[in-house]
């Protein structure tokens, strides 16, 4: 059984893609690194996917889906961060009402950093195939007020990233992915 965390590498325009979506790739990598460094071994596999070709029609996501859809029943949740890694506010979630209640409970663990909101929809080009077929999905929600200041511009460099805010985003990704991967049962569909 798999809990998938992801971001994509889509620097295709004039920018470096540091925020869009290097930040999402980084926090996904960091989540798995933190879990490993803490010596935690969840019941399910945590899988990191760094998507490619998102801006060219999601070709990487489509290829991955085609290669793994026969195991769709083993995918517990698919998570994608693609709106920058600014100050997080919560998690967008797509799934059953029962699964949403479980995710709301998990998000209470993030009360110390004041990131507990669960929004009604999850977004992500790269996880859309899975959500369409009933796999629960989650997307990071953060303060995107500055996102379009840098999106696909020469300004999308590492200087846009605030290490403290990225750490908070990584904390959200780590807690949510680990707890879901270590629950007794998969999220209800």
MDTraj code that builds the backbone (N, CA, C; nanometers):
import mdtraj as md
import numpy as np

residues = "UNK UNK UNK UNK UNK UNK UNK UNK UNK UNK UNK UNK UNK UNK UNK UNK UNK UNK UNK UNK UNK UNK UNK UNK UNK UNK UNK UNK UNK UNK UNK UNK UNK UNK UNK UNK UNK UNK UNK UNK UNK UNK UNK UNK UNK UNK UNK UNK UNK UNK UNK UNK UNK UNK UNK UNK UNK UNK UNK UNK UNK UNK UNK UNK UNK UNK UNK UNK UNK UNK UNK UNK UNK UNK UNK UNK UNK UNK UNK UNK UNK UNK UNK UNK UNK UNK UNK UNK UNK UNK UNK UNK UNK UNK UNK UNK UNK UNK UNK UNK UNK UNK UNK UNK UNK UNK UNK UNK UNK UNK UNK UNK UNK UNK UNK UNK UNK UNK UNK UNK UNK UNK UNK UNK UNK UNK UNK UNK UNK UNK UNK UNK UNK UNK UNK UNK UNK UNK UNK UNK UNK UNK UNK UNK UNK UNK UNK UNK UNK UNK UNK UNK UNK UNK UNK UNK UNK UNK UNK UNK UNK UNK UNK UNK UNK UNK UNK UNK UNK UNK UNK UNK UNK UNK UNK UNK UNK UNK UNK UNK UNK UNK UNK UNK UNK UNK UNK UNK UNK".split()
xyz = np.array([
    [0.0848, -0.1181, 0.0000],
    [0.0000, 0.0000, 0.0000],
    [0.0889, 0.1237, 0.0000],
    [0.0428, 0.2279, -0.0662],
    [0.1278, 0.3436, -0.0952],
    [0.0620, 0.4737, -0.0523],
    [0.1394, 0.5590, 0.0135],
    [0.1064, 0.6995, 0.0354],
    [0.2036, 0.7780, -0.0516],
    [0.1509, 0.8526, -0.1462],
    [0.2340, 0.9211, -0.2439],
    [0.2413, 1.0696, -0.2116],
    [0.3630, 1.1229, -0.2009],
    [0.3853, 1.2666, -0.1852],
    [0.4586, 1.3160, -0.3085],
    [0.4258, 1.4383, -0.3524],
    [0.4836, 1.4789, -0.4797],
    [0.4878, 1.6300, -0.4992],
    [0.5723, 1.6653, -0.5926],
    [0.5822, 1.7988, -0.6495],
    [0.6352, 1.7775, -0.7901],
    [0.6434, 1.8829, -0.8691],
    [0.6972, 1.8603, -1.0030],
    [0.8058, 1.9609, -1.0378],
    [0.8846, 1.9206, -1.1331],
    [0.9950, 2.0019, -1.1823],
    [0.9516, 2.0544, -1.3184],
    [0.9109, 2.1805, -1.3227],
    [0.8537, 2.2295, -1.4489],
    [0.9083, 2.3653, -1.4891],
    [1.0339, 2.3883, -1.4636],
    [1.0947, 2.5122, -1.5085],
    [1.1052, 2.5063, -1.6599],
    [1.0103, 2.5623, -1.7273],
    [1.0046, 2.5522, -1.8734],
    [1.0085, 2.6883, -1.9406],
    [0.9984, 2.7919, -1.8606],
    [0.9876, 2.9271, -1.9146],
    [1.1133, 3.0035, -1.8746],
    [1.1019, 3.1296, -1.8501],
    [1.2173, 3.2139, -1.8215],
    [1.2698, 3.1981, -1.6794],
    [1.1896, 3.1458, -1.5892],
    [1.2311, 3.1335, -1.4501],
    [1.3066, 3.0052, -1.4225],
    [1.3583, 2.9938, -1.3020],
    [1.4305, 2.8739, -1.2608],
    [1.3366, 2.7665, -1.2059],
    [1.2127, 2.8034, -1.1764],
    [1.1186, 2.7067, -1.1211],
    [1.1451, 2.6759, -0.9749],
    [1.2076, 2.7681, -0.9035],
    [1.2403, 2.7448, -0.7628],
    [1.1144, 2.7362, -0.6768],
    [1.0199, 2.8255, -0.7024],
    [0.8937, 2.8239, -0.6276],
    [0.7952, 2.7303, -0.6969],
    [0.7841, 2.7423, -0.8267],
    [0.6892, 2.6642, -0.9070],
    [0.7674, 2.5694, -0.9975],
    [0.7912, 2.4515, -0.9574],
    [0.7405, 2.3921, -0.8354],
    [0.8531, 2.3269, -0.7561],
    [0.9711, 2.3886, -0.7614],
    [1.0815, 2.3357, -0.6831],
    [1.0479, 2.3259, -0.5358],
    [0.9687, 2.4201, -0.4842],
    [0.9292, 2.4173, -0.3430],
    [0.8481, 2.2929, -0.3105],
    [0.7545, 2.2565, -0.3974],
    [0.6739, 2.1355, -0.3758],
    [0.7586, 2.0099, -0.3820],
    [0.8544, 2.0076, -0.4746],
    [0.9452, 1.8937, -0.4839],
    [1.0301, 1.8851, -0.3566],
    [1.0777, 2.0011, -0.3101],
    [1.1629, 2.0027, -0.1914],
    [1.0889, 1.9531, -0.0673],
    [0.9680, 2.0038, -0.0428],
    [0.8995, 1.9631, 0.0807],
    [0.8605, 1.8160, 0.0767],
    [0.8367, 1.7631, -0.0427],
    [0.8060, 1.6202, -0.0548],
    [0.9296, 1.5377, -0.0216],
    [1.0431, 1.5795, -0.0731],
    [1.1695, 1.5123, -0.0433],
    [1.2008, 1.5251, 0.1056],
    [1.1815, 1.6447, 0.1592],
    [1.2111, 1.6708, 0.3000],
    [1.1226, 1.5869, 0.3925],
    [0.9967, 1.5683, 0.3558],
    [0.9068, 1.4873, 0.4390],
    [0.9632, 1.3464, 0.4568],
    [1.0030, 1.2849, 0.3480],
    [1.0588, 1.1498, 0.3573],
    [1.1919, 1.1492, 0.4299],
    [1.2728, 1.2521, 0.4088],
    [1.4015, 1.2619, 0.4787],
    [1.3818, 1.2737, 0.6290],
    [1.2859, 1.3564, 0.6701],
    [1.2594, 1.3730, 0.8136],
    [1.2114, 1.2429, 0.8768],
    [1.1223, 1.1745, 0.8090],
    [1.0701, 1.0478, 0.8614],
    [1.1842, 0.9470, 0.8762],
    [1.2708, 0.9417, 0.7773],
    [1.3861, 0.8503, 0.7842],
    [1.4800, 0.8916, 0.8966],
    [1.5120, 1.0219, 0.9061],
    [1.6035, 1.0698, 1.0103],
    [1.5505, 1.0434, 1.1506],
    [1.4183, 1.0441, 1.1651],
    [1.3570, 1.0168, 1.2952],
    [1.3492, 0.8671, 1.3255],
    [1.3876, 0.7864, 1.2288],
    [1.3853, 0.6414, 1.2484],
    [1.2457, 0.5821, 1.2481],
    [1.1505, 0.6522, 1.1854],
    [1.0117, 0.6050, 1.1811],
    [0.9929, 0.5107, 1.0624],
    [0.9179, 0.4054, 1.0831],
    [0.8893, 0.3092, 0.9769],
    [0.7387, 0.2842, 0.9733],
    [0.6678, 0.3587, 0.8889],
    [0.5222, 0.3421, 0.8834],
    [0.4825, 0.2073, 0.8246],
    [0.3570, 0.1727, 0.8455],
    [0.3033, 0.0452, 0.7969],
    [0.2977, 0.0386, 0.6439],
    [0.2780, 0.1534, 0.5800],
    [0.2683, 0.1594, 0.4348],
    [0.3929, 0.2250, 0.3754],
    [0.4119, 0.2025, 0.2474],
    [0.5222, 0.2644, 0.1747],
    [0.4929, 0.4121, 0.1520],
    [0.5901, 0.4957, 0.1829],
    [0.5841, 0.6371, 0.1454],
    [0.6621, 0.6499, 0.0154],
    [0.5976, 0.7022, -0.0871],
    [0.6613, 0.7122, -0.2186],
    [0.6671, 0.8584, -0.2607],
    [0.7860, 0.9010, -0.2983],
    [0.8071, 1.0356, -0.3505],
    [0.8077, 1.0294, -0.5025],
    [0.7291, 1.1156, -0.5638],
    [0.7319, 1.1274, -0.7096],
    [0.7605, 1.2734, -0.7435],
    [0.8642, 1.2933, -0.8248],
    [0.8966, 1.4266, -0.8771],
    [0.8533, 1.4254, -1.0235],
    [0.7350, 1.4786, -1.0474],
    [0.6735, 1.4715, -1.1796],
    [0.7517, 1.5532, -1.2819],
    [0.7372, 1.5171, -1.4072],
    [0.7933, 1.5948, -1.5164],
    [0.6826, 1.6238, -1.6171],
    [0.7044, 1.7233, -1.6991],
    [0.6130, 1.7528, -1.8088],
    [0.4759, 1.8029, -1.7676],
    [0.4621, 1.8612, -1.6489],
    [0.3312, 1.9105, -1.6059],
    [0.2841, 2.0241, -1.6969],
    [0.3751, 2.1123, -1.7308],
    [0.3386, 2.2271, -1.8161],
    [0.3158, 2.1866, -1.9615],
    [0.3598, 2.0701, -1.9976],
    [0.3415, 2.0219, -2.1349],
    [0.2239, 1.9248, -2.1438],
    [0.1264, 1.9427, -2.0569],
    [0.0061, 1.8612, -2.0625],
    [0.0038, 1.7466, -1.9638],
    [0.0903, 1.7505, -1.8645],
    [0.0896, 1.6453, -1.7629],
    [0.1372, 1.5108, -1.8134],
    [0.2314, 1.5111, -1.9064],
    [0.2733, 1.3854, -1.9681],
    [0.3393, 1.2904, -1.8678],
    [0.4140, 1.3440, -1.7718],
    [0.4759, 1.2580, -1.6711],
    [0.3716, 1.1905, -1.5836],
    [0.2724, 1.2684, -1.5423],
    [0.1655, 1.2147, -1.4575],
    [0.0844, 1.1090, -1.5321],
    [0.0557, 1.1357, -1.6576],
    [-0.0215, 1.0404, -1.7375],
    [0.0558, 0.9087, -1.7533],
    [0.1859, 0.9186, -1.7782],
    [0.2681, 0.7985, -1.7941],
    [0.2736, 0.7188, -1.6635],
    [0.2925, 0.7884, -1.5510],
    [0.2980, 0.7201, -1.4211],
    [0.1650, 0.6502, -1.3927],
    [0.0556, 0.7211, -1.4186],
    [-0.0773, 0.6633, -1.3979],
    [-0.0948, 0.5375, -1.4825],
    [-0.0574, 0.5449, -1.6093],
    [-0.0720, 0.4291, -1.6982],
    [0.0097, 0.3095, -1.6477],
    [0.1268, 0.3370, -1.5917],
    [0.2130, 0.2289, -1.5437],
    [0.1659, 0.1675, -1.4120],
    [0.0901, 0.2441, -1.3320],
    [0.0558, 0.1985, -1.1974],
    [-0.0937, 0.1852, -1.1686],
    [-0.1789, 0.2181, -1.2647],
    [-0.3233, 0.2171, -1.2372],
    [-0.3776, 0.0784, -1.2042],
    [-0.3099, -0.0261, -1.2475],
    [-0.3565, -0.1610, -1.2150],
    [-0.3487, -0.1877, -1.0645],
    [-0.2728, -0.1075, -0.9930],
    [-0.2606, -0.1201, -0.8476],
    [-0.3347, -0.0085, -0.7742],
    [-0.4330, 0.0507, -0.8379],
    [-0.5006, 0.1676, -0.7811],
    [-0.5587, 0.1405, -0.6421],
    [-0.6023, 0.0198, -0.6171],
    [-0.6612, -0.0119, -0.4864],
    [-0.5575, -0.0063, -0.3742],
    [-0.4308, -0.0070, -0.4083],
    [-0.3237, -0.0021, -0.3086],
    [-0.2773, 0.1406, -0.2793],
    [-0.3290, 0.2395, -0.3523],
    [-0.2918, 0.3787, -0.3276],
    [-0.3859, 0.4355, -0.2220],
    [-0.3309, 0.4684, -0.1067],
    [-0.4078, 0.5169, 0.0075],
    [-0.4475, 0.6629, -0.0125],
    [-0.3506, 0.7456, -0.0488],
    [-0.3740, 0.8874, -0.0752],
    [-0.2642, 0.9350, -0.1692],
    [-0.2979, 1.0322, -0.2529],
    [-0.2002, 1.0981, -0.3388],
    [-0.1968, 1.2450, -0.2991],
    [-0.0758, 1.2974, -0.2760],
    [-0.0584, 1.4341, -0.2274],
    [0.0314, 1.5107, -0.3244],
    [-0.0107, 1.6334, -0.3586],
    [0.0702, 1.7171, -0.4485],
    [0.0742, 1.8602, -0.3968],
    [0.1935, 1.9168, -0.3969],
    [0.2119, 2.0580, -0.3640],
    [0.2514, 2.1315, -0.4914],
    [0.1689, 2.2262, -0.5361],
    [0.1981, 2.3014, -0.6593],
    [0.1484, 2.4456, -0.6523],
    [0.1448, 2.5051, -0.5365],
    [0.1054, 2.6463, -0.5296],
    [0.2061, 2.7242, -0.4478],
    [0.3318, 2.6886, -0.4630],
    [0.4368, 2.7526, -0.3860],
    [0.4460, 2.6936, -0.2473],
    [0.5443, 2.7406, -0.1742],
    [0.5642, 2.6939, -0.0367],
    [0.5752, 2.8154, 0.0543],
    [0.4706, 2.8955, 0.0495],
    [0.4603, 3.0108, 0.1373],
    [0.3960, 2.9660, 0.2690],
    [0.3622, 3.0566, 0.3547],
    [0.3046, 3.0242, 0.4861],
    [0.1830, 2.9323, 0.4680],
    [0.1889, 2.8065, 0.5176],
    [0.0779, 2.7134, 0.4973],
    [-0.0420, 2.7468, 0.5860],
    [-0.1605, 2.7154, 0.5338],
    [-0.2831, 2.7350, 0.6119],
    [-0.3562, 2.6031, 0.6352],
    [-0.3278, 2.5035, 0.5540],
    [-0.3967, 2.3768, 0.5707],
    [-0.3794, 2.2869, 0.4512],
    [-0.4806, 2.2051, 0.4330],
    [-0.4757, 2.1009, 0.3322],
    [-0.6050, 2.1014, 0.2534],
    [-0.5947, 2.1025, 0.1213],
    [-0.7108, 2.0756, 0.0381],
    [-0.7297, 1.9253, 0.0343],
    [-0.8535, 1.8784, 0.0426],
    [-0.8760, 1.7337, 0.0461],
    [-0.9917, 1.6950, -0.0440],
    [-0.9724, 1.5866, -0.1180],
    [-1.0781, 1.5264, -0.1997],
    [-1.0908, 1.3809, -0.1585],
    [-1.2104, 1.3425, -0.1181],
    [-1.2339, 1.2048, -0.0765],
    [-1.3673, 1.1942, -0.0062],
    [-1.3944, 1.0788, 0.0485],
    [-1.5223, 1.0537, 0.1141],
    [-1.5353, 1.1365, 0.2421],
    [-1.6575, 1.1518, 0.2881],
    [-1.6827, 1.2264, 0.4119],
    [-1.6132, 1.1602, 0.5295],
    [-1.6128, 1.0287, 0.5324],
    [-1.5470, 0.9562, 0.6414],
    [-1.3950, 0.9800, 0.6386],
    [-1.3370, 0.9794, 0.5196],
    [-1.1936, 1.0057, 0.5065],
    [-1.1622, 1.1503, 0.5460],
    [-1.2492, 1.2434, 0.5079],
    [-1.2306, 1.3849, 0.5437],
    [-1.2292, 1.4025, 0.6954],
    [-1.3154, 1.3321, 0.7661],
    [-1.3173, 1.3404, 0.9128],
    [-1.1840, 1.2921, 0.9709],
    [-1.1280, 1.1880, 0.9128],
    [-0.9985, 1.1374, 0.9595],
    [-0.8891, 1.2402, 0.9332],
    [-0.8905, 1.3007, 0.8146],
    [-0.7907, 1.4029, 0.7808],
    [-0.8053, 1.5240, 0.8732],
    [-0.9280, 1.5625, 0.9045],
    [-0.9477, 1.6734, 0.9995],
    [-0.8842, 1.6412, 1.1349],
    [-0.9002, 1.5174, 1.1791],
    [-0.8401, 1.4757, 1.3067],
    [-0.6877, 1.4807, 1.2987],
    [-0.6317, 1.4347, 1.1874],
    [-0.4866, 1.4396, 1.1692],
    [-0.4375, 1.5838, 1.1735],
    [-0.5101, 1.6736, 1.1100],
    [-0.4672, 1.8138, 1.1042],
    [-0.4641, 1.8793, 1.2425],
    [-0.5373, 1.8257, 1.3397],
    [-0.5308, 1.8835, 1.4748],
    [-0.3912, 1.8670, 1.5342],
    [-0.3138, 1.7713, 1.4853],
    [-0.1768, 1.7535, 1.5325],
    [-0.0892, 1.8733, 1.4983],
    [-0.1334, 1.9519, 1.4006],
    [-0.0555, 2.0679, 1.3567],
    [-0.0985, 2.1974, 1.4250],
    [-0.1807, 2.1861, 1.5282],
    [-0.2237, 2.3033, 1.6041],
    [-0.1050, 2.3866, 1.6554],
    [0.0048, 2.3249, 1.7028],
    [0.1171, 2.4063, 1.7518],
    [0.1761, 2.5026, 1.6489],
    [0.1589, 2.4719, 1.5194],
    [0.2069, 2.5658, 1.4169],
    [0.0903, 2.6370, 1.3476],
    [-0.0299, 2.6208, 1.4031],
    [-0.1493, 2.6902, 1.3554],
    [-0.1807, 2.6620, 1.2081],
    [-0.1745, 2.5345, 1.1706],
    [-0.2059, 2.4925, 1.0341],
    [-0.3038, 2.3758, 1.0448],
    [-0.4316, 2.4066, 1.0570],
    [-0.5288, 2.3006, 1.0845],
    [-0.6462, 2.2959, 0.9861],
    [-0.6556, 2.3887, 0.8945],
    [-0.7720, 2.3939, 0.8058],
    [-0.7726, 2.2790, 0.7049],
    [-0.8923, 2.2296, 0.6758],
    [-0.9120, 2.1310, 0.5708],
    [-1.0130, 2.1918, 0.4736],
    [-0.9695, 2.2107, 0.3498],
    [-1.0527, 2.2730, 0.2470],
    [-1.1238, 2.1655, 0.1653],
    [-1.2313, 2.2049, 0.0986],
    [-1.3214, 2.1099, 0.0339],
    [-1.2699, 2.0446, -0.0935],
    [-1.1656, 2.0962, -0.1525],
    [-1.1164, 2.0357, -0.2760],
    [-0.9649, 2.0262, -0.2725],
    [-0.9130, 1.9252, -0.3379],
    [-0.7692, 1.9130, -0.3601],
    [-0.7443, 1.9419, -0.5069],
    [-0.6320, 2.0036, -0.5335],
    [-0.5980, 2.0369, -0.6710],
    [-0.4600, 1.9842, -0.7038],
    [-0.4411, 1.9504, -0.8275],
    [-0.3104, 1.9064, -0.8725],
    [-0.3209, 1.8331, -1.0042],
    [-0.2588, 1.8888, -1.1055],
    [-0.2590, 1.8256, -1.2373],
    [-0.2069, 1.6836, -1.2294],
    [-0.1035, 1.6639, -1.1473],
    [-0.0358, 1.5357, -1.1451],
    [-0.1091, 1.4273, -1.0661],
    [-0.2011, 1.4658, -0.9808],
    [-0.2760, 1.3648, -0.9039],
    [-0.4213, 1.3540, -0.9504],
    [-0.4578, 1.4316, -1.0500],
    [-0.5972, 1.4360, -1.0957],
    [-0.6477, 1.3006, -1.1448],
    [-0.5631, 1.2251, -1.2151],
    [-0.6069, 1.0930, -1.2651],
    [-0.6503, 1.0037, -1.1500],
    [-0.5725, 1.0049, -1.0431],
    [-0.5988, 0.9197, -0.9276],
    [-0.7259, 0.9623, -0.8560],
    [-0.7406, 1.0932, -0.8344],
    [-0.8601, 1.1427, -0.7654],
    [-0.9852, 1.1149, -0.8479],
    [-0.9747, 1.1301, -0.9780],
    [-1.0879, 1.1011, -1.0670],
    [-1.1365, 0.9579, -1.0488],
    [-1.0432, 0.8675, -1.0194],
    [-1.0770, 0.7265, -1.0024],
    [-1.0998, 0.6875, -0.8565],
    [-1.1183, 0.7875, -0.7696],
    [-1.1616, 0.7598, -0.6335],
    [-1.0549, 0.7522, -0.5266],
    [-0.9283, 0.7712, -0.5620],
    [-0.8229, 0.7720, -0.4610],
    [-0.8286, 0.9064, -0.3874],
    [-0.8280, 0.9058, -0.2546],
    [-0.8252, 1.0335, -0.1827],
    [-0.7035, 1.1157, -0.2244],
    [-0.7238, 1.2466, -0.2314],
    [-0.6154, 1.3359, -0.2723],
    [-0.6019, 1.4530, -0.1785],
    [-0.4817, 1.5061, -0.1704],
    [-0.4556, 1.6220, -0.0849],
    [-0.3594, 1.7172, -0.1548],
    [-0.3828, 1.8454, -0.1341],
    [-0.2923, 1.9475, -0.1860],
    [-0.2639, 2.0488, -0.0762],
    [-0.1401, 2.0950, -0.0734],
    [-0.1004, 2.1943, 0.0255],
    [-0.1702, 2.3258, -0.0048],
    [-0.2248, 2.3879, 0.0967],
    [-0.2817, 2.5220, 0.0828],
    [-0.1937, 2.6172, 0.1612],
    [-0.1578, 2.7256, 0.0961],
    [-0.0739, 2.8242, 0.1616],
    [-0.1127, 2.9635, 0.1146],
    [-0.0433, 3.0615, 0.1661],
    [-0.0710, 3.2008, 0.1328],
    [-0.0162, 3.2292, -0.0066],
    [-0.1035, 3.2277, -0.1075],
    [-0.0561, 3.2455, -0.2452],
    [-0.0646, 3.3909, -0.2928],
    [-0.0757, 3.4836, -0.2008],
    [-0.0826, 3.6249, -0.2404],
    [0.0337, 3.6671, -0.3293],
    [0.1531, 3.6141, -0.3052],
    [0.2711, 3.6512, -0.3836],
    [0.3026, 3.5521, -0.4955],
    [0.2272, 3.4450, -0.5037],
    [0.2567, 3.3388, -0.5993],
    [0.2680, 3.3914, -0.7425],
    [0.1710, 3.4694, -0.7845],
    [0.1714, 3.5166, -0.9234],
    [0.2632, 3.6359, -0.9459],
    [0.3269, 3.6849, -0.8411],
    [0.4327, 3.7840, -0.8592],
    [0.5523, 3.7176, -0.9289],
    [0.5702, 3.5882, -0.9024],
    [0.6898, 3.5173, -0.9473],
    [0.6614, 3.4069, -1.0491],
    [0.5394, 3.3608, -1.0544],
    [0.4987, 3.2477, -1.1384],
    [0.5430, 3.2678, -1.2827],
    [0.6221, 3.1743, -1.3350],
    [0.6689, 3.1755, -1.4741],
    [0.7363, 3.3071, -1.5109],
    [0.8144, 3.3595, -1.4193],
    [0.8866, 3.4835, -1.4472],
    [1.0335, 3.4657, -1.4119],
    [1.1139, 3.5617, -1.4510],
    [1.2552, 3.5585, -1.4161],
    [1.2750, 3.5722, -1.2651],
    [1.1723, 3.6152, -1.1951],
    [1.1809, 3.6310, -1.0506],
    [1.1640, 3.5020, -0.9731],
    [1.1319, 3.3914, -1.0400],
    [1.1111, 3.2641, -0.9698],
    [1.2463, 3.1980, -0.9429],
    [1.3149, 3.2518, -0.8437],
    [1.4464, 3.2025, -0.8034],
    [1.4422, 3.1629, -0.6562],
    [1.5504, 3.1083, -0.6065],
    [1.5561, 3.0654, -0.4665],
    [1.5361, 3.1808, -0.3690],
    [1.5612, 3.3026, -0.4109],
    [1.5434, 3.4166, -0.3201],
    [1.3975, 3.4372, -0.2824],
    [1.3051, 3.3798, -0.3589],
    [1.1619, 3.3878, -0.3292],
    [1.1277, 3.3017, -0.2067],
    [1.2037, 3.1953, -0.1863],
    [1.1738, 3.0985, -0.0828],
    [1.2161, 3.1490, 0.0553],
    [1.1264, 3.1386, 0.1494],
    [1.1559, 3.1702, 0.2889],
    [1.1779, 3.0365, 0.3600],
    [1.2987, 3.0108, 0.4101],
    [1.3267, 2.8809, 0.4720],
    [1.2318, 2.8460, 0.5868],
    [1.1904, 2.9439, 0.6646],
    [1.0991, 2.9164, 0.7757],
    [0.9627, 2.8716, 0.7254],
    [0.9125, 2.9377, 0.6222],
    [0.7837, 2.8984, 0.5662],
    [0.7927, 2.7621, 0.4984],
    [0.9043, 2.7366, 0.4318],
    [0.9220, 2.6046, 0.3692],
    [0.9270, 2.4947, 0.4750],
    [0.9903, 2.5231, 0.5887],
    [0.9944, 2.4252, 0.6972],
    [0.8544, 2.3946, 0.7490],
    [0.7701, 2.4964, 0.7572],
    [0.6319, 2.4735, 0.8011],
    [0.5565, 2.3872, 0.6996],
    [0.5775, 2.4157, 0.5718],
    [0.5141, 2.3342, 0.4670],
    [0.5627, 2.1897, 0.4752],
    [0.6927, 2.1719, 0.4967],
    [0.7477, 2.0371, 0.5093],
    [0.6906, 1.9666, 0.6322],
    [0.6672, 2.0416, 0.7394],
    [0.6088, 1.9823, 0.8604],
    [0.4684, 1.9299, 0.8316],
    [0.3888, 2.0078, 0.7583],
    [0.2535, 1.9638, 0.7221],
    [0.2616, 1.8358, 0.6400],
    [0.3449, 1.8362, 0.5389],
    [0.3591, 1.7213, 0.4491],
    [0.4070, 1.5981, 0.5261],
    [0.5007, 1.6187, 0.6194],
    [0.5564, 1.5082, 0.6971],
    [0.4513, 1.4462, 0.7883],
    [0.3836, 1.5297, 0.8647],
    [0.2845, 1.4795, 0.9607],
    [0.1716, 1.4070, 0.8889],
    [0.1156, 1.4694, 0.7872],
    [0.0008, 1.4099, 0.7181],
    [0.0405, 1.2779, 0.6507],
    [0.1511, 1.2786, 0.5779],
    [0.1902, 1.1567, 0.5064],
    [0.2262, 1.0443, 0.6030],
    [0.2988, 1.0764, 0.7092],
    [0.3387, 0.9717, 0.8028],
    [0.2174, 0.9119, 0.8759],
    [0.1309, 0.9972, 0.9271],
    [0.0171, 0.9458, 1.0045],
    [-0.0720, 0.8581, 0.9166],
    [-0.0997, 0.9031, 0.7945],
    [-0.1827, 0.8215, 0.7051],
    [-0.1122, 0.6903, 0.6713],
    [0.0179, 0.6967, 0.6491],
    [0.0928, 0.5747, 0.6160],
    [0.1014, 0.4778, 0.7319],
    [0.0834, 0.5258, 0.8551],
    [0.0987, 0.4404, 0.9717],
    [-0.0346, 0.4011, 1.0367],
    [-0.1467, 0.4459, 0.9798],
    [-0.2771, 0.4082, 1.0370],
    [-0.3019, 0.2593, 1.0186],
    [-0.3866, 0.2062, 1.1011],
    [-0.4178, 0.0637, 1.0939],
    [-0.4816, 0.0284, 0.9597],
    [-0.5756, 0.1124, 0.9141],
    [-0.6452, 0.0877, 0.7882],
    [-0.6225, 0.2022, 0.6911],
    [-0.6421, 0.1736, 0.5638],
    [-0.6348, 0.2781, 0.4623],
    [-0.7527, 0.3725, 0.4794],
    [-0.7388, 0.4935, 0.4223],
    [-0.8505, 0.5878, 0.4258],
    [-0.9700, 0.5269, 0.3525],
    [-1.0912, 0.5441, 0.4069],
    [-1.2099, 0.4902, 0.3387],
    [-1.2354, 0.5637, 0.2070],
    [-1.2770, 0.4877, 0.1073],
    [-1.3058, 0.5480, -0.0240],
    [-1.4508, 0.5884, -0.0299],
])
top = md.Topology()
chain = top.add_chain()
for i, resn in enumerate(residues, 1):
    res = top.add_residue(resn, chain, resSeq=i)
    for name in ("N", "CA", "C"):
        top.add_atom(name, md.element.get_by_symbol(name[0]), res)
traj = md.Trajectory(xyz[None], top)
